[in-house]
Amino acid sequence: MKWLMLALGSAALIANASAFAQAPAAHPTVLLKTSDGDIRVELYPEKAPKTVANFLDYVKSGQYSGTIFHRVIPGFMIQGGGYTTSYAEKPTRAPIPLESQNGLKNSLGTIAMARTSDPNSATDQFFINTVDNAGLDYPNPDGNGYAVFGKVTAGMDVVKRIEGTPTTTRGPMSDVPQKPIVIESATVVSK
């Protein structure tokens, strides 16, 4: 009987350890404090590990503090993270490989990496979808798609307010908010 109880106890411990080991990883959350209000974003490292690591590295290094939303297109998205308030492009680290084939969609409120026509060119710039943008999902629009890596969990009212701001052209950039919308800080608020 003693051995049976010991065996049952061991089996329960193994089952509990196995369940604990299979628990989903916590999703890091980043708070973007902007001049128009706060936006909270939950990240999905299990779906886009390199993209999330890259974004978190930029957050932790202070890269986004003092940057602006430099491209705002109503009915599409708001883009930021790469330019200062004087419209100077910030230096970046090397680009990351595209992780657009992760099953996440460019739906309303998701955050994705901006890139050039080179699919593996994303660095620090990101965008938040203000509508469902199926045309950006893998394999659209160019056979590669855009890598979604998280979703806004609070502050969609701020995102929509930014989306509705009047825009202009500044040098070679169009769709620039007339009044700068500044990312005052970006911090990891949970892991």
C-alpha positions in Angstrom: 0.0 0.0 0.0 2.9 2.4 0.9 4.4 1.8 -2.6 1.1 2.3 -4.3 0.6 5.7 -2.5 4.2 6.7 -3.4 3.7 5.7 -7.0 0.4 7.7 -7.2 2.1 10.7 -5.5 4.9 10.5 -8.0 2.5 10.2 -10.9 0.6 13.3 -9.7 3.9 15.3 -9.4 4.9 14.3 -12.9 1.5 15.2 -14.3 1.6 18.6 -12.5 5.2 19.3 -13.7 4.2 18.3 -17.3 1.1 20.6 -17.1 3.3 23.5 -15.8 5.9 22.9 -18.5 3.2 23.1 -21.2 1.6 26.3 -19.8 1.6 29.0 -22.5 4.4 31.6 -22.2 3.4 34.9 -20.8 2.8 37.6 -23.4 4.9 40.6 -22.8 3.0 43.9 -22.8 4.4 47.2 -23.9 3.0 50.6 -23.0 3.4 53.4 -25.6 2.8 56.7 -23.9 2.0 59.2 -26.7 1.1 62.9 -26.8 -2.4 61.8 -27.7 -2.8 59.1 -24.9 -1.6 55.6 -23.9 -1.6 52.5 -26.1 -1.0 49.1 -24.6 0.2 46.3 -26.8 0.3 42.6 -26.1 3.1 40.7 -28.0 3.1 37.1 -29.2 6.6 35.7 -29.0 5.4 32.1 -29.7 4.2 33.3 -33.1 6.9 35.8 -34.1 9.9 35.2 -31.8 12.5 37.2 -33.8 10.1 40.1 -34.4 9.0 40.3 -30.7 12.7 40.1 -29.5 13.7 42.9 -32.0 10.8 45.1 -30.9 11.5 44.5 -27.2 15.2 45.3 -27.7 14.3 48.6 -29.3 11.8 49.3 -26.4 14.4 48.5 -23.7 17.1 50.6 -25.4 14.8 53.7 -25.5 14.7 53.8 -29.3 11.1 54.8 -29.5 11.2 57.6 -26.9 10.8 60.9 -28.7 9.8 59.4 -32.1 6.6 60.2 -34.0 3.8 58.6 -35.9 5.1 59.8 -39.2 2.6 58.1 -41.5 -1.2 58.1 -40.8 -3.7 56.9 -43.4 -7.3 56.8 -42.4 -9.0 53.5 -43.1 -5.6 51.8 -43.2 -3.0 52.2 -40.4 -0.8 54.5 -38.3 3.0 54.0 -38.6 5.7 55.1 -36.3 8.9 54.4 -34.4 11.6 55.5 -36.9 11.7 59.3 -37.0 12.4 62.1 -34.5 10.2 65.1 -34.0 12.5 67.0 -36.4 11.8 64.2 -39.0 15.3 62.8 -38.8 15.5 59.0 -39.3 16.9 57.3 -36.3 19.8 54.8 -36.7 18.8 51.2 -36.5 20.3 47.7 -36.0 20.5 45.2 -38.8 17.1 44.1 -40.3 15.3 41.0 -39.2 13.9 38.1 -41.2 10.3 38.3 -42.1 7.9 36.2 -39.9 4.7 36.8 -41.8 3.8 33.1 -42.2 2.9 32.8 -38.5 -0.9 32.6 -38.8 -1.5 36.0 -37.4 -3.6 38.4 -39.6 -3.4 42.1 -40.2 -6.7 42.7 -38.5 -8.1 45.7 -36.7 -5.8 46.6 -33.7 -2.9 44.4 -34.6 0.7 45.6 -34.6 3.0 44.6 -37.5 6.5 45.5 -38.7 6.9 48.1 -41.5 9.4 47.1 -44.2 10.6 48.1 -47.7 10.0 46.0 -50.8 12.7 43.7 -49.5 10.8 41.3 -47.3 13.7 41.0 -44.8 14.1 44.7 -44.2 12.2 45.4 -41.0 14.1 47.3 -38.3 12.4 49.6 -35.8 9.3 51.0 -37.7 5.9 49.4 -36.9 2.3 50.1 -37.7 -1.0 49.5 -36.1 -3.9 48.4 -38.3 -6.9 50.6 -38.0 -9.1 48.3 -40.0 -8.9 44.6 -41.2 -6.1 44.7 -43.8 -6.3 41.2 -45.4 -4.3 42.6 -48.3 -1.3 42.7 -46.1 -1.6 39.1 -44.9 0.8 36.5 -46.3 1.2 36.0 -49.2 -0.3 39.4 -50.1 0.5 42.0 -51.5 3.8 40.8 -53.0 4.1 37.2 -52.1 5.5 37.9 -48.6 3.0 39.7 -46.4 3.6 41.8 -43.3 4.6 40.3 -40.0 2.0 40.8 -37.2 3.5 40.3 -33.8 0.9 41.6 -31.3 -2.4 43.4 -30.7 -3.6 46.6 -29.0 -5.3 45.6 -25.7 -6.0 49.1 -24.5 -6.0 52.5 -26.1 -7.7 51.8 -29.5 -9.6 55.0 -28.9 -6.1 56.7 -29.0 -5.2 54.8 -32.2 -8.5 55.9 -33.8 -7.9 59.5 -32.7 -4.4 59.4 -34.2 -5.9 57.9 -37.4 -8.3 60.9 -37.7 -5.6 63.6 -37.3 -5.2 66.0 -40.3 -2.1 65.2 -42.4 0.2 66.9 -44.8 3.4 66.4 -46.8 6.9 67.1 -45.3 9.7 66.8 -47.8 9.5 63.3 -49.4 7.0 62.1 -46.8 3.3 62.2 -47.3 0.5 61.4 -44.8 2.4 63.1 -42.0 0.3 64.5 -39.1 0.2 68.3 -39.3 0.8 68.4 -35.5 3.4 65.9 -34.5 2.1 62.9 -32.5 5.0 61.9 -30.3 5.8 58.5 -28.7 7.0 60.0 -25.4 8.1 56.6 -24.1 7.8 52.9 -24.6 8.2 50.5 -21.7 7.7 46.8 -21.0 5.0 46.7 -18.3 4.5 43.0 -18.0 6.2 39.7 -19.1 
